[in-house]
Amino acid sequence: MTRTTGAEQQIRSSHLIVTTAVTAASGLAMVIVILLSLGDLPDRLATHFDLSGTADDTMSRALGLTMFLLVGLGLPALLLVVFARMQWWRGDEARRFAGFLGALPVGLSAVFIATVLANRGAASPDQVTLSPWVFAIALTAAVVAGLAVGLLVPQGMPRESNESVTPVALSPHERASWFGRVQAGPLVMLAFGAGIVALVIAAVTVGIWWLWLVVVGVALTCAATMSFAVRVDSSGVTWRSALGLPRGHVPMSKITDAAVIDVSPADFGGFGIRLTPGVLGLVMRQGSALEVTHGKRRFVATVDDAATGAGLLLGYLQAGSRPDGTTRR
């Protein structure tokens, strides 16, 4: 195992300390406001408001406060743990992603604190109003916090150098195929599963029918983005999800290079199908990934044995091959 240098430890510690401190401070502020307001809150809380600020949905006090804490404190803390495992402090996007981790708890806590204060002293939920300016203020606070965190933490550590790839030797008329899979790890599956369970509990408890549509939509999205099959052959690179859709193809005629690079979900802002300027990513973990360059765009997939897939593509490029309908596995 490579020993961590003092400079690397300092960068990691700075990112962890700053983002954890902001998350903890935001959560603590929300907990204090809830505790101080507990005796003045009605049995049912106004928890959702229309564009005019009028309450249009309610929850029991216990459920509402629990949901505020789970979303406002639990979600940012969970993301902090997940992306710490992915070492977000590596790479060019480290400071930007640290800013996101700092902005999220501030924005959420601001909204929930305002909601609790709006309910304080109300005889019933229909008496509660929440000014639309609250959301603008919360967003502003989140942006300011994110910028501050991004400025406070140091530049990210450099990623590992690209892995050396040996082209697969192919004659001009020889054909071969390689298959890989992009698969979510246990921690990612647990995080998405916990989110679905939370939605189910909310749907059962609140009794709003359209929440079940949200549950089904989120479940289908998770099923469609947790696992992808990737194939490299003479036609290029083909990928598809476990459900068959979404799917895509990069023709060999447009591919100009292939490599193995080190990536993190933090570089793409999360897991699953990720779209960033000039890049389409299938990202489920930190580590080596297949990178395919086609024109000014790139396709990145965190497949196992990415070196073999990249080597086969380089072999086709060196052989100057074009699809002829024959395949050898």
C-alpha positions, 0 to 999 in steps of 0.5 A: 500500500502506498503511504500517504504523504504529509501534504496529502494528509493535510489536504484530506484533513482540510476537506474533511474538517471544513465540510464536516464542520459546516454540516454539523453547524447547520444540523446543530442550528436546526436541532436547537431551533426545533428544541426551542420551538417544540412547546409552541408547535401545533399537533400538525405542521404545515410542511408544503406551501404553494407559490403564494406561500399558503400551506397546502400539505401537512404532517403530524408534528412528530413525523414532520420534525423527523423528516426535517432531521432526516433530510436536513441533517441525515442526507448531507451526513450520508453524502459526506460519508459516501463521498469521503469513501470515494476520496472526493479531495482528489482531482480537479473538481475537489474544491467545487465538490467540497463547496457542494457538500457545504452548500447542501446542509446550509440550504436545507437547514435554512428552509426547515428552520424557516418552516419550523419558525413559521409553524410556531404559535399557530393554532392550526396549519391553515394559519401558517404562511411561508414567504417565497423569499425564504427559498431565495434567502436559503438558496443565497445562504447555500451559495455563499456557504458553498463558495466559502467552503470552496475557497477555504479548502486547498486544491485537490490532490492529483490523481494517479497517472493514466495506466499504461495500455498495451494495444491488442494485436489484430490483423486487418481482418481479425475480429474480437470482442470484450465485455465489461460491466459497470456495477454499483457497490454495496454502499451506493445500493444502500444509499439509494435503497434507504432513499426509496424506503424513506419515500415509501414511509412518507407515502404510507404515512401521509397518504398522498396518492401522487407520492406513490408515483414518485416512489415508482419513478425513483425505483425505476430510475435506480433499477435503470442506472445501477448496472450497465453492460459495456461491449467493445468490438469492431463496431465500436463501444456499445452500452446499455442499462440492465433494463435495456434503456438507456443505451448508447453507441460510439461508432469505431469510425469516430473513435480517436483514442482509448485509455485507462484513467483514474476517476471519482464520482465526485468528478461527475457530481454523483453516481449513475449516468453523468453528463458533464461538458464534453463527457458522458460517464457511467460512474459507479465507483472510484478507481480505474475507468475506460476512457474513449475519445471521439472527436471533442467528446469522451465516454467514461465507464468504471468497468473492471479490467478497463485495460483490456477494453482500451487495449482492444480499441487501440488494436482496432485503431492500429489495424485500421479496421472497419466492421465486416460482420464477423466476430471472435470472442 
